[in-house]
Amino acid sequence: MKKIKEIILGVTGSISAYKACDLLRFLKKSGFNIRVVMTEEATNFIKPLTFQALSGNEVYINMFTENTSWNPKHIALAKAADIIVIAPATANFIAKLANGICDDLLSCICVATRAKIVLCPAMNENMYKHKAVQDNVRKIKELGVIIVGPVKGRLASGDIGIGHMVEVEDIVRVTKRSIK
Ligand SMILES: Cc1cc2nc3c(=O)[nH]c(=O)nc-3n(C[C@H](O)[C@H](O)[C@H](O)COP(=O)(O)O)c2cc1C
């Protein structure tokens, strides 16, 4: 029997976090099993319950919650993933990934995994154009992360500029193409 592919959907603390709901729905419709991992900050924008209901799976946030068996969550999830899709990805999360920082569940999974990572930045235009962010984007590209977007569009501030997360359909297309 064909194994169902496992996707970890990483959601970070951006105003675009709500778009991850549609992304999850599209990916699930395409036949993937989705496990959502949120940063603590992402929970300010959207409730874990929403992702739990849409995915039909537990939503993971903390590394240090009790396990019923000895199986560290970050390693188990990192191993199980066929691909990791981070959408939206904040400037902060990109900086952590660029520097191998592992201070929460999602960043640990990204460093522990051998799966491909597709990452979709979303932020204010000035943030995106900042040299530190540009350097970090370049660094993670060199590490093999597949970066999708951002594009020009209406930002949270109301301005039109670069920093808008790519459309969900585009993320689904890249994910399907990249999954092993
Ligand atoms: C209303 C609001 C919207 C935000 N949107 C973004 C965003 O789109 N992109 C971004 O990089 N940071 C954004 N931030 C800042 C992040 O939430 C902040 O850097 C946070 O520490 C990111 O944490 P995380 O990377 O662990 O999820 C926003 C903050 C607020 C209050």
The ligand as a Gaussian input file, in Angstrom:
#p B3LYP/6-31G(d) Opt

LIG

0 1
 C        0.354000      42.565000      14.452000
 C        1.722000      41.999000      14.200000
 C        2.024000      41.492000      12.964000
 C        3.296000      40.965000      12.703000
 N        3.562000      40.477000      11.461000
 C        4.805000      40.043000      11.182000
 C        5.107000      39.578000       9.877000
 O        4.261000      39.494000       8.987000
 N        6.376000      39.177000       9.633000
 C        7.362000      39.217000      10.596000
 O        8.507000      38.867000      10.280000
 N        7.083000      39.632000      11.846000
 C        5.842000      40.041000      12.161000
 N        5.557000      40.463000      13.432000
 C        6.609000      40.384000      14.473000
 C        6.743000      38.934000      14.983000
 O        5.504000      38.487000      15.523000
 C        7.850000      38.857000      16.049000
 O        9.111000      39.119000      15.447000
 C        7.882000      37.520000      16.755000
 O        8.897000      37.522000      17.730000
 C        8.122000      36.364000      15.781000
 O        8.214000      35.134000      16.502000
 P        8.405000      33.739000      15.786000
 O        9.391000      33.919000      14.678000
 O        8.937000      32.852000      16.891000
 O        7.066000      33.275000      15.352000
 C        4.287000      40.977000      13.720000
 C        3.954000      41.453000      14.986000
 C        2.696000      41.957000      15.225000
 C        2.377000      42.468000      16.602000

